[in-house]
Amino acid sequence: MTTYKLLALDMDGTLLTSDKRMSARTIEALHRIADRGVHVCLSTGRAAVELEDYRDDMQGTIGLASLLSGGHILDLASRTTIAALPFETDTALAIAQQGLRENAMVVVLTTTQTATLAKDVERMDQLGLGIYKPLYRRHCTMCDDVLAFIADHRQEVCKVNLYHPSQDARDRSAAQLAKLPIQAAYSEAASLECSPLGVSKASGLQMLCDHVGIGIESAVAVGDGLNDLDVLRVAGLSVAMGNAADEVKALADVVVADNDHDGIAEVVERFFS
């Protein structure tokens, strides 16, 4: 039987409950395996600033993170960047311009900031993103012009998310951006997450494994969304949450309970006992 040495966790819809909390049972389970030397890591599209609400819950448990869908590898304990993989500035600008043409909410992510327009935060309910509005109000950099923000942060932008008003709009953006050197993934209802070509949650997991000196076959990856498919394909064991998209469940080796019923604790109990 394989002895797994690393657990890589998506956050939204996986580690976090529907009301964006870490349950007490999940926290206890993760502490238990971290104390035994298992590397508990994040594998998320979120930026570092978006983890602040969970600092206490993750303290002493989650030591490493693949953030920005593999674009930022961070040692959480020391807050030290292990790797950062930014876009060429012209590419980031082209992605944002396409989002603006489709009336999308454009979110620009660096290793230190999540930036967007204040007016777009106020329409997050209409975009199906209302649950994230308090998070954005607390931690997002509100700018007057996302293109100017990108220009002012040359070679720092590691991810650009486009939250479209419809799936048709998202599909048009995906088609228009296909010629660019980017990695694009669908997420949420009508969202397009854009990273530099070759950068993904899968490459992020490989970097985490390389950093701690283990083979990727010793890693367990857990997720729920279409943007988790690439990391689930490369992990030694792939796990889908009970609330996962059907395509994710079909790919995964194992399906556990949903994010509101301690699916992560089930993973720990079944595969790290």
C-alpha positions in Angstrom: 0.0 0.0 0.0 1.3 3.4 -1.0 2.4 5.7 1.9 1.3 9.2 1.0 3.5 12.0 2.1 1.8 15.2 0.9 -1.8 16.3 0.8 -2.6 19.1 -1.6 -6.0 20.9 -1.0 -8.0 23.1 -3.1 -9.8 25.7 -1.0 -13.2 26.9 -2.2 -15.6 24.0 -2.4 -13.0 21.6 -0.9 -11.1 22.7 2.3 -13.7 25.4 3.0 -17.4 24.9 3.7 -20.1 26.6 1.7 -19.9 29.6 4.1 -16.2 29.8 3.7 -15.0 28.3 6.9 -12.7 25.5 8.0 -14.6 23.0 10.1 -13.3 22.0 13.6 -13.1 18.3 12.5 -11.1 19.2 9.4 -8.7 21.4 11.4 -8.2 18.6 13.9 -7.6 16.0 11.3 -5.0 18.1 9.4 -3.2 18.9 12.7 -3.0 15.1 13.4 -1.2 14.3 10.1 1.0 17.4 10.1 2.3 16.4 13.5 3.3 13.1 12.0 5.3 14.8 9.2 2.8 14.8 6.3 3.2 17.9 4.2 -0.2 19.6 4.2 -0.3 22.1 1.3 -2.8 24.4 -0.5 -3.4 24.0 -4.2 -5.6 27.0 -5.0 -6.2 29.8 -7.4 -6.3 32.3 -4.5 -3.6 34.8 -3.9 -1.6 35.1 -0.6 -3.6 38.1 0.5 -6.8 36.0 0.3 -5.5 33.6 2.9 -5.5 36.1 5.8 -8.9 35.1 7.1 -7.6 31.6 7.7 -4.2 32.3 9.2 -5.1 31.1 12.7 -6.9 27.9 11.4 -3.9 27.0 9.2 -1.2 27.8 11.8 1.0 24.9 12.5 -0.8 22.7 9.9 -0.6 24.0 6.3 3.0 24.8 5.7 3.3 25.3 1.9 1.0 26.6 -0.8 0.7 26.5 -4.5 -1.2 29.8 -5.0 -2.4 31.6 -8.2 -3.0 28.1 -9.8 0.7 27.3 -9.6 2.0 30.8 -10.3 3.2 31.5 -6.8 4.8 28.8 -4.5 4.9 30.1 -1.0 6.3 28.9 2.4 3.4 30.0 4.6 5.4 29.7 7.9 8.1 32.1 6.8 6.1 34.0 4.2 9.0 33.3 1.8 8.4 33.0 -1.9 9.8 29.8 -3.3 8.8 30.6 -6.9 6.9 33.2 -8.8 5.9 32.8 -12.5 4.5 36.0 -14.0 3.1 36.8 -17.4 4.8 39.0 -20.0 3.1 42.3 -19.4 1.7 42.5 -23.0 0.0 39.1 -22.5 -1.6 40.2 -19.2 -2.9 43.4 -20.8 -4.4 41.5 -23.8 -6.3 39.2 -21.4 -7.6 42.1 -19.4 -8.6 44.0 -22.6 -10.6 41.0 -23.8 -12.4 40.8 -20.4 -13.3 44.4 -20.6 -14.7 43.9 -24.1 -17.1 41.3 -22.7 -18.1 43.3 -19.7 -16.3 40.8 -17.4 -15.1 41.6 -13.9 -11.3 41.6 -14.4 -9.3 40.5 -11.4 -5.5 40.9 -11.6 -3.4 38.9 -9.2 0.2 39.4 -8.1 2.1 37.6 -5.3 1.1 40.4 -3.0 -2.2 41.9 -4.3 -5.6 41.1 -5.8 -6.7 44.1 -7.8 -10.0 45.0 -9.5 -12.5 47.8 -10.0 -14.6 48.8 -7.0 -17.7 49.0 -9.2 -17.2 45.4 -10.2 -17.0 44.2 -6.6 -20.5 45.8 -6.1 -21.9 43.7 -8.9 -20.5 40.4 -7.8 -24.0 39.2 -6.8 -25.1 39.5 -10.4 -22.1 37.5 -11.6 -22.8 34.7 -9.2 -19.9 35.6 -6.9 -21.8 37.2 -4.0 -20.3 34.8 -1.5 -16.8 36.3 -2.2 -17.9 40.0 -1.9 -16.9 40.4 1.8 -13.5 38.8 1.1 -12.9 41.2 -1.8 -14.0 44.2 0.3 -11.6 43.2 3.1 -8.5 42.3 1.1 -8.8 43.5 -2.5 -6.9 46.5 -3.9 -9.5 48.7 -5.5 -8.2 50.5 -8.6 -9.6 52.9 -11.1 -8.1 51.2 -14.2 -7.0 47.5 -14.3 -5.0 48.2 -17.4 -3.0 50.9 -15.7 -2.5 48.6 -12.7 -1.0 45.9 -14.9 1.2 48.5 -16.6 2.4 49.7 -13.2 3.2 46.2 -12.1 5.2 45.0 -15.0 6.5 41.3 -14.8 4.5 40.9 -11.5 1.1 39.7 -12.7 0.9 35.9 -12.3 -2.8 35.4 -13.0 -5.8 37.2 -14.5 -9.3 36.1 -13.8 -12.2 37.1 -16.0 -15.7 36.8 -14.4 -18.1 37.0 -17.2 -21.9 37.9 -17.2 -22.7 34.7 -19.1 -21.2 31.4 -20.3 -21.5 32.7 -23.9 -19.3 35.6 -23.1 -16.8 33.4 -21.4 -16.7 31.1 -24.5 -16.1 34.1 -26.7 -13.2 35.2 -24.5 -11.7 31.7 -24.5 -11.8 31.6 -28.3 -10.2 35.1 -28.6 -7.5 34.3 -26.1 -6.6 30.8 -27.5 -3.9 32.3 -29.7 -2.0 33.7 -26.7 0.7 31.9 -24.7 -1.6 31.2 -21.7 -3.1 28.3 -19.7 -6.8 28.9 -19.3 -9.2 27.0 -17.0 -13.0 27.3 -16.4 -14.1 28.0 -12.9 -17.3 29.1 -11.1 -20.4 29.8 -13.3 -18.8 31.8 -16.2 -15.3 32.4 -15.2 -12.0 32.1 -17.1 -8.8 31.8 -15.0 -5.7 32.7 -17.1 -2.1 31.8 -16.2 1.1 31.8 -18.2 1.6 28.9 -20.6 2.8 25.8 -18.7 1.7 27.2 -15.3 -1.1 25.2 -13.7 -2.2 23.5 -10.4 -0.4 20.5 -11.8 2.9 22.3 -12.3 2.4 23.8 -8.8 2.0 20.4 -7.3 5.2 19.2 -9.0 7.1 22.2 -7.5 5.8 21.5 -4.1 6.9 17.9 -4.3 10.3 18.9 -5.7 10.7 21.4 -2.8 10.1 18.8 -0.1 12.0 16.1 -2.0 9.3 13.5 -2.8 7.9 12.0 -5.9 4.5 13.2 -7.2 3.2 9.6 -6.8 3.4 10.2 -3.1 1.0 13.1 -3.3 -2.8 13.2 -2.8 -4.7 16.0 -4.5 -8.2 16.9 -3.6 -10.6 19.2 -5.5 -14.0 19.9 -6.7 -13.9 22.2 -9.8 -12.9 22.0 -13.5 -9.8 24.1 -12.6 -8.7 21.1 -10.5 -8.7 18.6 -13.3 -5.0 19.1 -14.2 -3.7 18.5 -10.7 -5.9 15.5 -10.2 -4.5 13.9 -13.4 -0.9 14.0 -12.1 -1.3 13.3 -8.3 -0.5 9.8 -7.0 -4.1 9.7 -5.7 -6.8 12.0 -7.0 -9.8 12.7 -4.8 -13.1 14.5 -5.7 -15.3 16.1 -3.2 -19.0 14.9 -3.0 -20.0 18.4 -4.3 -17.5 18.2 -7.2 -18.5 18.7 -10.9 -19.4 15.4 -12.6 -16.3 15.6 -14.8 -14.1 15.8 -11.7 -15.8 12.8 -10.1 -15.4 10.8 -13.3 -11.7 11.5 -13.4 -10.9 11.0 -9.7 -9.7 7.8 -8.1 -12.0 8.4 -5.1 -15.0 10.4 -4.2 -15.5 11.5 -0.6 -18.2 13.4 1.4 -18.9 17.0 0.3 -17.3 20.2 1.7 -20.1 20.7 4.2 -19.7 17.2 5.6 -16.0 17.0 6.4 -14.8 15.4 3.1 -11.3 16.4 3.9 -11.4 14.7 7.3 -12.6 11.6 5.5 -9.5 11.8 3.2 -7.2 12.0 6.2 -8.9 9.1 7.9 -8.9 6.8 4.9 -5.5 7.5 3.3 -3.3 8.9 6.1 -4.2 6.7 9.0 
